[in-house]
Amino acid sequence: MSKFKVVVVEESPCFFQGIGSWLEQDKHFTLCHKLVGWDEMQEIGKSQAICVIITTLQWINLNPGIPAFFDFLKINQQLKVICFIRKPEEFSLPEIMTYGIGGIIDWTATHEEFLFGLQEVCIGKLYVSSYFPVVHSEKEIPEKKSNNKHHLTLTQRETEVLTLICEGLTDKEIADKLSVSKRTVDGYRANLLSKFGARNSTVMVKVALENHMV
């Protein structure tokens, strides 16, 4: 099995050292570069050999800014990105995932969780740290309540996406039906999984159907 090639992008030497030591101990990954600047990051986009970029959302905000980073990912769709977040309560999960970021890791995550999340992102799955809190958007409206323990507050769009997931539609089919991008649907799915506390969509659908949430 070939190793996944990884680039770490951050200004903190401690971040480099910690992530680098974890990666070097794991047989699935090869650490190719450690970068600090936006110009270096753009050069990485030209390399077809790189699989995953590991960075922090704070670095993205302070360097290119989220809009520029989003444009970068649209051009370099072969790249996968996993981000560490120091203060997850400051960010909207659907918004983050919409930018094409495939994995969100809490700053306090363990070595084991980080490597598991990284493997998930490498094979094209979404991963959200188990420590990530439920993050509410400003446009949230209450979902109708049921007489069970699953009193979740979902946005209108999250409810629409959940209904279509329960109907068995793929993310692409949902995107086409709602006239949004697949990455946007990926973001909503990730946020729903986080709110349900479910590790996969099968568990989420089972809970939603059993509790008449759709």
N, C-alpha and C positions, 0 to 999 in steps of 0.2 A: 504494500500500500504506500503510495507516494505521500509525502508530508505536505501539509498546507503551509504556504508561504505567507508570513505575517510581517507587517510593518507597525512599529509603535511610534505614534506622533504625540509628543508632549514636551513641555519645557522643563518639567520637574525632574531632576536627577533621581530622586527617590522613586518616582513613578517608573522611570526607565529601569532602575535596578530591580525593583520588586517584580514587575511584569516580565522583565527579561529572565530573571532567575526561574520563574514559574514555567515559562515557555521552554527554556533550555533543558528542563527536567522531564518534559513530556515528549513522547515519541511521535506524536501526531503533527507537531508543528516545527517549522524552521523560522527563526527570527532573522529576517533579511536586512532590515534597516532600523535605525533609531533616528528619528527626525524631530526637528523643533520648529521649522519655518514653513510658511504657506507656499513659498516658491518651491521648496523641496517636495512638498506634498503634491503639487501639480505635476512635477516630473514623474512621480510614482504612477500617476494616471496613464502614462505612456507605456508602462510596463505590463505586458499581458501575463507575466509570471506571478505577479502579486495577487494573492487571494483576499486577504483581510487586512483592514486598517483598524488598529486599536488606538483609541484616543479618549479624550474627555470632552463633555459638552461645554465645559468652561473654556477649553482651548479653542473650540470651534467659534464660540461667541467672541472671544478676545482677538482672534486672528482674522480669518476671512469674514466671519459673521455667518449666520445661518443661511441667508439667501445665496451668498456666493458659494457656500459649501454644497447647498442643494443643486445649484447649477453644475458644480463639479461632478456630483454623482450622476446627474442626468447625462452628462457627456461620457462618463466612465462607468457604465452600468455593470461592467464585469466585476467591479470592486464591491466587497461587502464591508460593512462598518459596524463595529461594536464600541459603545461609549460607556465610560464610567461617569456617574453623576454624584456630586457631593450633596446637593440639596434637591432631591427629586420633587419635593413639594412645590418647588418654584416653576415646574414645567408641566405642560399638558401632554400626556402620553400619546394621544392620537396625533398631535401636532409633531412631536418628535419623530414618530415612526413614519409619518407622511414624507419626511425629508429623505427617506431611503435608508435610514439607520436600522440595521437588522437586529441589533441586540442592545439592551439597556441593562447595565450592571450597577448595583448600588456600591458606593465607595467602601462599605464595610463587608462586602461579599467575601466568602472564603475562597481559598485556592481551588477547592474542588468545584464550587459553583461556577467560578470564572471559567475554568477549563471546560466544564459541561456546556455552558452557554456559548463559548467560543466554537465548540464542535458543532452545536446546533446551527449557528450562523454560517459556518463553513459549508454545510450541506444544504444551505438555502432556506432554513427554517428561521422563524422569529423567536427571540428569547427575551423575556423580561424577568429581571431579578425577583426572587421570591420576597425580597425586602421592600420592593417598590410599593408605596402606598397607593390607595385609590385616589386618583387626581381628578378633580371635577373641573369641567370647562365652564366658562361664563354663560354659555348658551344652554346649560342643562335645564331640562324640565322634568318634573317628577314623573316616574312611571307609575302606573296604577298599582296599588298595593294588593297583596294577596295575604291570606291567612296562613303564612308559613314563615320560616326563619329567613328566607331569602328576600329580604326587603332591600333590593338594590335600587339605586337611583341611576337611571339611564337617560341619555339624551334621546331625542326623537330619532336622530340618525342611527344611534347605536341600536335602538329597538328595531329599526328597519333592517339593519345589517344582521342582527341576531335572528330575526324571522327568516331571512333568506338563507342564512347558514343552516338553520333547522330544517329548511326545505331541501337541503342537500346541494345548493348551488356552490360552484367553485368561486374563488376570489375574483377571477376574471369575469365570470358570469354576473357576479354581484356588481362589479365595477361597471360593466356594460349597462346593466339594468338601472343603476343609480346615476349613470353619466358622470362617474368620477374615475380617477386613476386606480390601478391595482394597488399601488403603494398606499393610497389613502385607505382602501379596504383593509390592507394588511395592518395599518395603524389601528383601525377600529377593532379588528379581531384581537389584536394584542391587548388593547385596553379592556375589552370584554373578558378575556381570559384572566386578566389581573383582577377585575372586579369580582368575578366568580370564584377566584382563588383556584382556578382549574389549570392543570398542567397541559391539557390538550382540548381540542374542540369537541371530541367525543364526550368527555365528561361534562363540558359546558352544555351541550345540547341535551344530554340526559337530564341534568338539573333543571334546565329551562322548560322542558316538556313535562317533567314530573310535577313541576310547580305552576303549570299553566301560565307561564310568563310570556308566551307568544300565542 
